[in-house]
């Protein structure tokens, strides 16, 4: 009987899920509104129903060998969602403990960036690598770190929060309560803030001058850059400079073989990658230059990374 | 027959070695001048003779189960010393390959900070911990990082160079060729530079005003602080502030259970530890405050850490 893993990605807006085979092929992928203003138990009830409906769509017999779940502040060690900023369920939600009542299979929970890193290792560009980092550039900046073939979770499961390394102690306010964190500069929301800073600093004409802050998106900034809007191009240079310099620091911690970038901001391609590479090279400690880490985009950009990544935790365990 | 491991620590000035049993007791410890202006082969010849002389001093029969070697830029993956700044042997020296001609036992080479971390885990304050960091505050700042019970070496063996994270892009010149690295501020040589900066900035009387830069030592600064010298006390505050702020960044990478400080600068006790703790707490991301990492001094301060640490790599392997 064919074996399948179930991957679930819980986001602030949508919850996506799908079955994934050993080769990374997806089956019966679906999604529904997370609707986290209802109770967590109600959410779990719907999740169970949606999955059981989808199971029938897989048109052959299969064995469900496990479930992987990616969620904001998902804790691998405890199977919990803890104090998420992007979900309305407060405090600590014992996800795995409660979901075991519905499915009696091995379950693995982590955050979306760790799931993306595992997906990259099992199905993507990091196949065969033992030391690499995945940086997700979405609303925030997430990171999943693999060292010696294992995700680094740390003693309480919250390692790998590179979005909260310090860029500037007097810098931008961060959702975490501090100032100057990397993700306030390098992320979809960070580059919006940078565009507004540049619109204040410079007098260049820009199509971005007509867009209110709350309507501005990373996609609009990318499209403006493609149309040679100097403010947009400068915003990517500013973002890439800060990212490149911080990655030089990341390297002295982990000495990775590669750093993979993923998330919406990566669609800007060389507008972002070129300055990032330049400032990474310029700031890299000489000892690493003999065998420098590669800066790459994710090998899963065209796929349902979140579901694939969540399911890959199951396949990683199955591989022993 | 009792089993012993041999630990060797190669420093720019002295090479220390000794036999260590499973409980961390040392036997026949000795040292000789590294004298690295001669050829590496000549050095190895003397090392062999000194060890064989010491073997006779262990007054019972024993089995040598392995040799651990700590050296500047010692590479665990390749058993080499690579481009060390504190040794005169240039380029890549294949230590383990050559030393195998003298002793046919398992050999493990790494740098002194990784050896210190392993020693802390096997014999010191990190017994039973799986996620911790050791920071060595000597001439430079070294770091050994243990995650999930394993030293983090990275893809080319050079992970854990926290002394070369960036404090200030326009900051102090560093031996690595860049500017503003952490160890230019936080180390025995870093605090000397800080004292001279403070002597320039302030008009306070200070016993340190009578000491030329090249004669000033971290011990003198510590003794001056104990005598309430305000420049010395401020120098430790300045050092602790920078260290504490950087450790807040270290934590988001690894989420360690504890951070151990060791090396000569730690003799200053609370003059250094108090500001370090204060700025670590103030800058710590809130998610870690529920179960914060402990800031401790090494559990091996009274021991021959370098030899013990080097030997502990053998005992770690022996434990499987």
Interface residues (C-beta under 8 A of the other chain):
Chain A: X73 X82 X83 X129 X130 X131 X132 X145 X147 X148 X150 X152 X153 X154 X155 X156 X157 X158 X159 X160 X161 X162 X164 X165 X166 X169 X176 X177 X178 X245 X248 X249 X250 X252 X253 X254 X255 X256 X257 X283 X285 X286 X287 X288 X290 X291 X293
Chain B: X73 X82 X83 X129 X130 X131 X132 X145 X147 X148 X150 X152 X153 X154 X155 X156 X157 X158 X159 X160 X161 X162 X164 X165 X166 X169 X176 X177 X178 X245 X248 X249 X250 X252 X253 X254 X255 X256 X257 X283 X285 X286 X287 X288 X290 X291 X293
